[in-house]
Structures are given as structure tokens and as C-alpha cells.
Amino acid sequence: MFRSAAFCLLLALSATLSAQEEPAEPAGPIYYTMTPDIITNYQNAEQNLGYVRVAVDLMLERPEQLPLVEENMPLLRDALNDLLAEKNRQEIRSLPARTELANEGRQRLNDLLLQETGQTPVRRVLFTTFLYQ
């Protein structure tokens, strides 16, 4: 009788302790959606301005780097806005050039974050929407 009462008490205590444990954060990469979309102009070949609207997601190395990116978001948005504005019509409309643009954006963001924070958290820049006119 004593053994079964002790066993029930031990079982209840372990269930209470496991219920109080906080769930662990994911260990892998995390995605951050930059809002609102980045909207800027680019130089057209006919010396007219073109228009581009881009939705951007950032793949970060670890979840604990999210506050670091959020704190520096104005700097990161400005860097991507400048990068898009530097491009010409061919670079905006070409799919292979867009892939290179995403890689260049990742490098530029990581360079800025390295200067500001000493870390390079951005693993990838993903263009989830890419509209141009």
C-alpha cells in the first residue's frame, strides 16, 4: 500500500514539473518578414524611372538574433532600398540577376550588421513578391 501511494505521489509530482517547463525555442533558422514591402524606383534604359515593389523575408541563423535584426530594421530597409534603386531594367527583370540581387542584399545586410553589432545573422534574403513596371 505504501509503495503504491509513493508511486502515485511521485507520478503526480513529475507531471506537475513537466507541465511547468517552458517549451524550447526552435534550434534551426527562423524567418522574419520585413513589413511593409519595399517600394522604390529604378533607372529604365529610356531614362524613365521604373517602379519596383518587393516583399522580403530574411532567414536568420538562430532565433535569438531576431531582436538584433528588429533593432536595426531601419538601417536594413534603407540598404535594400538603395540596392534596388541602383539596378537597371535588365537587372530588375532578369530572374538570374534577381538571384544575384538577393545574394548581394544578404552580403550588404550582413556587412552593416557586422559593423553595428559584430554579428552576421542573415543566412538568406528571399523575395517573396517581386513586382515591377
C-alpha positions in Angstrom: 0.0 0.0 0.0 2.8 2.4 0.9 4.6 1.6 -2.3 1.6 2.4 -4.5 0.9 5.7 -2.6 4.5 6.7 -3.0 4.4 5.8 -6.7 1.3 7.8 -7.3 2.8 10.8 -5.4 6.0 10.6 -7.5 4.0 10.3 -10.7 1.9 13.4 -9.9 5.0 15.4 -8.9 6.8 14.6 -12.2 3.7 15.5 -14.2 3.5 18.9 -12.4 7.1 19.6 -13.0 7.0 18.7 -16.7 3.9 20.9 -17.2 5.8 23.9 -15.7 8.7 23.5 -18.1 8.7 26.1 -20.9 8.8 24.8 -24.5 12.2 25.1 -26.1 12.7 27.5 -28.9 13.5 26.0 -32.3 17.2 25.4 -32.8 17.3 26.0 -36.5 16.8 29.1 -38.7 13.9 31.5 -38.3 12.2 33.7 -40.9 11.5 37.3 -40.4 9.1 39.2 -42.8 10.0 42.8 -43.4 6.9 44.9 -43.4 5.8 47.0 -45.2 7.1 46.0 -48.7 10.0 47.9 -50.1 8.9 50.3 -52.9 11.4 52.2 -54.9 12.2 53.4 -58.4 15.0 52.1 -60.7 16.5 53.6 -63.9 15.0 52.5 -67.1 17.0 52.4 -70.3 14.9 55.2 -71.9 15.9 57.5 -69.0 12.4 56.9 -67.5 12.0 55.7 -64.0 10.7 52.2 -63.4 8.9 51.1 -60.3 9.6 48.0 -58.2 7.7 46.7 -55.1 9.4 43.8 -53.2 8.2 41.7 -50.3 11.3 40.5 -48.4 11.8 37.6 -45.9 15.0 37.2 -44.0 16.3 33.8 -43.0 18.2 34.2 -39.7 20.8 31.8 -38.4 19.2 31.5 -34.9 16.0 32.7 -33.1 17.9 34.7 -30.6 19.2 37.0 -33.4 15.6 38.3 -34.1 15.8 41.2 -31.6 19.1 42.2 -33.2 17.5 42.4 -36.6 14.4 44.2 -35.4 16.5 46.9 -33.6 18.4 47.6 -36.9 15.4 47.4 -39.2 15.5 51.0 -40.5 19.2 50.6 -41.5 18.4 47.3 -43.2 15.4 48.6 -45.1 17.4 51.6 -46.3 20.2 49.3 -47.5 17.8 47.2 -49.6 16.0 50.2 -50.9 19.4 51.7 -52.1 20.4 48.4 -53.6 17.2 48.1 -55.7 17.4 51.8 -56.8 21.0 51.2 -58.1 19.8 48.5 -60.5 18.8 49.0 -64.1 15.8 47.5 -66.0 17.8 44.4 -67.1 18.8 43.6 -63.6 15.3 44.0 -62.2 13.6 42.0 -64.8 16.0 39.1 -65.2 15.5 36.0 -63.0 19.2 35.1 -62.7 20.0 38.7 -61.9 17.4 38.7 -59.2 19.1 35.7 -57.6 22.3 37.6 -57.7 20.5 40.6 -56.2 19.3 38.5 -53.3 22.9 37.4 -52.7 24.2 40.9 -52.9 21.4 42.0 -50.5 22.4 39.3 -48.0 26.0 40.4 -48.2 25.1 44.1 -47.8 22.9 43.4 -44.8 25.4 41.2 -43.1 28.2 43.8 -43.6 26.0 46.5 -42.0 25.1 44.3 -39.1 28.7 43.3 -38.6 29.6 47.0 -38.3 26.8 47.7 -35.9 26.6 44.6 -33.8 29.5 42.4 -34.5 27.2 39.6 -35.9 26.2 38.4 -39.3 22.8 36.7 -38.7 21.2 36.8 -42.2 21.6 33.5 -44.0 19.4 34.3 -47.0 17.3 37.1 -48.4 14.1 35.9 -50.0 12.0 37.9 -52.4 8.5 36.5 -51.8 6.9 39.1 -54.1 8.7 41.0 -56.9 6.6 43.4 -58.9 8.0 45.8 -61.4 6.7 48.2 -64.0 
